[in-house]
Amino acid sequence: MAEKIVQTAGRDQLGEFAPMFAHLNDDILFGEVWNEEAIDVKTKCIITVVSLMASGITDSSLTYHLQNAKAHGVSKEEIAAIITHATMYVGWPKGWAVFRLAKEVWNEEVPELTEKDRYQNSIFFPIGDPNPYGEFFVGQSYLAPVSTEQVPVFNVTFEPECRNNWHIHHAKNGGGQMLICIGGRGYYQEWGKDAVEMTPGKVINIPAEVKHWHGAAPDSWFSHLAIEVAGEETSNEWLEAVSDEDYRKLS
């Protein structure tokens, strides 16, 4: 006979303040749903972990259910595969967050997060690899393809103080680029105009033949999606670097 699940946390923590909630938690959720026999407890543990992960819940309640999963037979290899699989559907930052909790529960040493790791955990899209066009940037940048079919879309990430050189997107017709900020804080500037601050949700439309640059603020990582606008006879011309003197004026 399967072990009966018993829960008293509701009454222990909320019995006087919210007795109905405590009843629903202890008697219905755990007393009936968790003890329903159509699905074994190990499977219920896995479903619960994935459900909380998908909802972005990474507090003590998820830690409890990870511990419960381990106690009911979910191995380190299994939980790693479960979180990896779910990450493909619910998002990379959530996967990172849950893996850190899981490593603690399965008694693995958790290394210190780097600044890059912490920033990655704050954005949806992957940072990617060092930018192969790094020679046209001051500082370290990264590039991750988001879409390589139909409309090319790339996530470009800049470490603090990193910016690309002045450049121009040439086109006989159409062309240009669209930038959508997805994390951190940065700047966009057209030649002869004041710089525009970019924060998450800010959209910049760059026409062809306009000299410009974009990059991170001195004290912040920065990421934007770069969307290439279709055009005729398009090309990119890299020009001089943004001088330290001009860049520091922005802050």
Secondary structure as UniProt FT lines:
FT   HELIX           9..14
FT   TURN            15..17
FT   HELIX           19..23
FT   HELIX           24..33
FT   TURN            34..35
FT   TURN            37..38
FT   HELIX           41..54
FT   TURN            55..56
FT   HELIX           60..71
FT   TURN            72..73
FT   HELIX           76..90
FT   HELIX           92..105
FT   TURN            106..107
FT   HELIX           115..120
FT   TURN            121..122
FT   STRAND          129..130
FT   TURN            132..133
FT   HELIX           134..136
FT   STRAND          137..138
FT   STRAND          141..147
FT   STRAND          153..158
FT   TURN            160..161
FT   STRAND          163..164
FT   STRAND          167..170
FT   STRAND          173..174
FT   STRAND          177..184
FT   STRAND          186..190
FT   TURN            191..192
FT   STRAND          196..198
FT   TURN            200..201
FT   STRAND          203..206
FT   TURN            208..209
FT   STRAND          212..216
FT   TURN            218..219
FT   STRAND          222..228
FT   STRAND          231..232
FT   STRAND          235..238
FT   HELIX           244..248
FT   TURN            249..250
//
